[in-house]
Amino acid sequence: MSLVLWSVRLYRATRIGEYSAGSLPLRSPQLWHAFPAGPRLSSSASSKELLMKLRRKTGYSFVNCKKALETCGRDLKQAESWLHEQAQKEGWSKAAKLHGRKTKEGLVGLLQEGNTSVLVEVNCETDFVSRNLKFQQLVQQVALGTMLHCQSLKDQLPMYSKGFLNSSELSELPAGPEREGSLKDQLVLAIGKLGENMTLKRAAWVKVPAGFYVGSYVHGAVHSPSLHNLVLGKYGALVICEASEWRASLEDLGRRLGQHVVGMAPLSVGSLDDEPGGEAETKMLSQPYLLDPSITLGQYVQPHGVNVVDFVRFECGEGEEAAEAE
């Protein structure tokens, strides 16, 4: 037998032996691990659920939420805290870079609860950002923080009380029961998310006892999507009135008085005994009534049995314009 023929027969015998006794060829290691086992599928679904939950709760991007879960060993609470810490760091960095840029736009927020009313002003760089929901939520948080501050103060007088907070004072107020830190911390978070310079400009609050009420008006009013008694706009006014008894008609009267204050921008209340003035008049009761210039505001109010005692007027960005003029 030739050497070649003998080699061929030996090869065939070897191949037949591999399949003898009904044996099957071994599976390739690559094919054996082509599909993950059941527990891995379950783990993947669980991770996706955690990712979606963290995304819905915080509003941060999927990439950041995924990184937070990986960093914190898939602990949802720790991941949420880690995200806020990172956002705070990024916000402080952006705030430092954007500091000094003009903030002429923004919103005035009006919030009323019981016998307490507050006006706040928060500024940003562009009108586009002022219409952003996240910016409006910041204004809401500032109004709530101011309201809580006002409600915590002890009433000392039987008359009404009125107070103002400047930017520094406003920034140091607690953010509220559902948020950590101060209002300044909330401002920094918003700067980090929206990428514009922003300022907590000012706030005013009024508390009235029985026998008084506060009329209010916001020009270009937009109601907050999550807080029904918060109104947002570019101008706002509170008018403090004294009345012997509350009547439903006083609410409409208060709105008209607020509208007059926004439109005519008086500097003081004045007296019903003052002589009627013209368009340049700065005493509120002597000014031509905004909705009927043939009479003064005092002449309009007198028949209603109401005594106007004080007011507050906010115009968004008015301080910035004055600073530019100087």
C-alpha positions in Angstrom: 0.0 0.0 0.0 1.3 3.4 -0.9 2.1 5.9 1.7 -0.5 8.4 0.3 -3.3 5.9 0.3 -2.5 4.8 3.8 -2.6 8.4 5.0 -6.1 9.0 3.4 -7.5 5.9 5.1 -6.1 6.9 8.5 -7.7 10.4 8.1 -11.1 8.9 7.3 -11.0 6.5 10.3 -10.1 9.4 12.6 -13.1 11.5 11.3 -15.5 8.5 11.7 -14.3 7.9 15.2 -15.3 11.4 16.2 -19.0 10.6 15.5 -19.1 7.0 16.7 -21.6 5.9 19.3 -24.0 8.7 18.2 -21.8 11.4 19.7 -22.3 15.0 18.7 -19.6 17.6 17.9 -18.8 20.0 20.7 -20.3 23.4 20.3 -18.1 26.3 19.7 -17.4 28.4 22.8 -18.4 31.5 20.9 -21.8 30.1 20.0 -22.4 28.8 23.5 -22.1 32.3 25.0 -23.9 34.1 22.2 -27.0 34.8 24.3 -27.1 36.0 27.9 -28.6 34.0 30.6 -31.9 34.8 32.3 -30.5 36.7 35.3 -28.5 39.0 33.0 -31.7 40.0 31.1 -33.4 40.7 34.4 -30.5 42.8 35.6 -30.6 44.8 32.4 -34.3 45.5 32.7 -33.8 46.6 36.3 -31.0 49.0 35.3 -33.2 50.6 32.6 -36.0 51.0 35.1 -33.7 52.7 37.6 -32.4 55.0 34.8 -35.9 56.0 33.8 -36.9 56.6 37.4 -33.9 58.8 38.1 -34.4 60.7 34.8 -38.1 61.4 35.6 -37.3 62.5 39.2 -34.4 64.8 38.4 -34.9 66.0 34.9 -31.2 65.5 34.0 -30.0 63.8 30.8 -29.9 60.1 30.3 -26.1 60.2 30.0 -25.7 62.0 33.4 -28.3 59.7 35.1 -26.5 56.6 33.8 -23.1 58.0 35.0 -24.7 58.8 38.4 -26.0 55.2 38.8 -22.7 53.7 37.8 -20.8 55.9 40.2 -23.1 55.2 43.1 -23.5 51.5 42.7 -27.1 51.8 41.3 -28.3 53.4 44.6 -31.1 55.7 43.5 -31.0 58.1 46.5 -27.2 58.4 46.3 -27.3 58.9 42.6 -29.8 61.7 43.0 -27.6 63.5 45.5 -24.5 63.0 43.3 -26.4 64.6 40.4 -27.4 67.6 42.5 -23.8 68.0 43.7 -22.4 67.9 40.2 -25.1 70.3 38.9 -24.3 72.7 41.8 -20.5 72.6 40.9 -21.3 73.2 37.3 -23.7 76.0 38.1 -21.2 77.8 40.3 -18.6 77.5 37.5 -21.1 79.0 35.0 -22.3 81.6 37.4 -18.7 82.8 37.9 -18.1 83.0 34.1 -21.4 84.8 33.4 -21.1 87.2 36.3 -21.4 90.8 35.2 -23.5 90.2 32.1 -26.6 92.4 32.0 -29.9 90.9 33.2 -32.6 93.3 31.9 -35.2 90.6 31.2 -37.1 88.3 33.6 -40.3 88.1 35.4 -42.3 89.6 38.3 -44.1 87.0 40.5 -47.2 87.7 42.6 -48.2 85.2 45.3 -51.1 85.6 47.8 -52.0 83.3 50.7 -54.6 84.4 53.2 -53.7 87.8 54.6 -50.2 87.8 53.1 -49.1 88.9 49.7 -45.6 88.9 48.1 -44.0 90.4 45.0 -40.7 89.1 43.7 -38.5 90.0 40.7 -36.0 87.6 39.1 -33.9 88.7 36.1 -32.2 87.0 33.2 -30.5 88.1 30.0 -33.1 87.3 27.4 -36.9 87.2 27.0 -36.5 83.7 25.5 -35.2 82.3 28.8 -37.8 84.2 30.8 -40.5 82.1 29.0 -38.6 78.8 29.9 -40.4 76.6 32.4 -37.3 76.1 34.4 -36.9 79.8 34.9 -40.5 80.2 35.9 -40.0 77.4 38.4 -37.1 79.5 39.9 -39.4 82.5 40.2 -42.0 80.3 41.9 -39.4 79.0 44.4 -38.3 82.6 45.2 -41.9 83.6 45.8 -42.5 80.6 48.0 -39.3 81.3 50.0 -40.4 84.9 50.5 -43.9 83.9 51.6 -42.5 81.5 54.2 -40.1 84.2 55.5 -43.0 86.7 55.8 -45.3 84.1 57.5 -42.5 83.4 60.0 -42.4 87.0 61.2 -44.3 88.0 64.3 -47.0 90.6 63.9 -46.3 93.5 66.2 -48.8 96.2 65.1 -52.6 96.2 64.7 -52.0 98.0 61.4 -50.8 96.4 58.2 -47.1 95.6 57.8 -44.9 95.9 54.7 -41.3 95.0 54.1 -38.6 94.7 51.4 -35.7 92.4 50.7 -32.8 93.3 48.5 -30.8 90.9 46.4 -28.4 89.8 49.1 -31.2 89.3 51.7 -33.3 87.4 49.2 -30.5 85.1 48.2 -29.9 84.0 51.8 -33.5 82.9 52.4 -34.1 79.1 52.8 -35.3 77.5 49.6 -38.3 75.9 51.4 -39.3 72.5 52.9 -38.9 70.5 49.6 -35.6 72.0 48.5 -32.1 71.9 50.1 -30.0 75.0 50.7 -30.8 78.6 50.1 -32.5 80.5 47.2 -29.0 81.4 46.0 -28.3 77.6 45.6 -31.5 77.3 43.5 -30.4 80.3 41.4 -27.0 78.6 40.7 -28.7 75.4 39.6 -30.9 77.4 37.2 -27.8 79.2 35.7 -26.2 75.8 35.2 -29.2 74.4 33.4 -30.1 77.4 31.3 -26.7 79.0 30.6 -27.6 82.6 31.2 -26.7 85.0 34.0 -29.5 85.5 36.4 -30.2 87.6 39.5 -32.6 87.5 42.4 -33.4 91.2 42.2 -35.8 92.0 45.1 -38.9 91.1 47.0 -41.7 92.9 48.9 -44.3 91.5 51.3 -47.5 92.8 52.8 -49.5 91.4 55.7 -52.9 92.9 56.6 -55.1 92.4 59.7 -59.0 92.4 59.7 -60.5 95.5 58.2 -57.8 95.7 55.5 -57.3 93.9 52.2 -54.8 93.9 49.4 -55.8 94.6 45.8 -53.4 93.1 43.1 -52.6 93.2 39.5 -50.0 91.7 37.1 -49.7 92.9 33.6 -49.3 90.3 30.9 -50.3 87.7 33.5 -49.3 84.0 33.1 -50.4 81.6 35.8 -47.8 79.1 37.1 -48.3 75.6 35.8 -47.9 74.1 39.2 -49.0 76.8 41.7 -52.5 78.1 41.0 -52.2 81.3 43.1 -48.9 82.4 41.6 -49.1 84.9 38.7 -46.2 85.9 36.5 -45.7 88.9 34.3 -43.6 92.0 33.5 -45.3 94.4 35.9 -46.9 93.9 39.3 -48.7 95.9 42.0 -50.1 95.5 45.4 -52.6 98.1 46.8 -53.3 98.1 50.5 -56.9 99.3 51.3 -58.9 99.8 54.4 -62.6 98.8 54.3 -65.2 98.4 57.0 -66.3 95.1 55.7 -65.4 92.7 52.9 -67.5 92.6 49.8 -67.1 90.5 46.7 -67.0 93.7 44.6 -63.8 94.8 46.4 -61.8 92.2 44.5 -62.5 93.8 41.2 -61.9 97.2 42.7 -58.5 96.1 44.0 -57.6 94.8 40.6 -58.5 98.1 39.0 -56.5 100.0 41.6 -53.5 97.7 40.9 -53.9 98.3 37.1 -53.8 102.1 37.7 -50.6 101.8 39.8 -48.9 99.7 37.0 -50.0 102.1 34.3 -49.6 105.5 36.0 -46.6 104.7 38.2 -47.4 107.0 41.2 -44.7 107.8 43.8 -47.0 108.3 46.8 -50.7 107.9 47.8 -51.6 111.5 48.5 -54.9 112.7 49.9 -58.5 113.1 48.7 -58.1 116.7 49.6 -55.3 117.3 47.1 -56.0 119.3 44.0 -56.5 117.2 40.8 -53.3 116.9 38.8 -52.4 116.3 35.2 -50.4 113.6 33.5 -47.3 114.6 35.3 -48.9 114.2 38.8 -47.2 111.7 41.0 -49.7 111.5 43.9 -51.9 108.5 43.2 -55.3 109.9 44.4 -54.8 113.1 42.4 -53.8 111.4 39.1 -56.3 111.1 36.3 -57.9 107.7 36.6 -56.3 105.3 34.1 -59.6 103.9 32.8 -61.5 107.2 32.9 -59.2 110.3 32.7 -62.1 112.6 33.1 -62.0 112.0 36.9 -59.2 111.5 39.4 -58.5 108.1 41.0 -59.7 109.6 44.3 -63.0 110.5 42.8 -63.3 107.0 41.5 -62.5 105.4 44.8 -64.6 107.6 47.2 -68.1 106.2 46.4 -66.9 102.7 47.1 -66.2 103.5 50.8 -62.6 102.3 50.6 -59.5 104.1 51.9 -56.3 103.6 49.9 -53.4 103.6 52.4 -50.3 102.3 50.5 -49.0 100.4 47.5 -46.1 98.5 46.0 -45.1 98.6 42.3 -42.6 96.4 40.5 -41.5 96.8 36.9 -39.2 94.2 35.6 -35.7 95.5 34.8 -36.4 99.1 35.8 -33.2 99.3 37.9 -31.1 98.0 35.1 -32.3 100.7 32.7 -31.6 103.5 35.3 -28.1 102.1 35.8 -27.5 102.2 32.1 -28.7 105.8 31.8 -26.3 106.9 34.5 
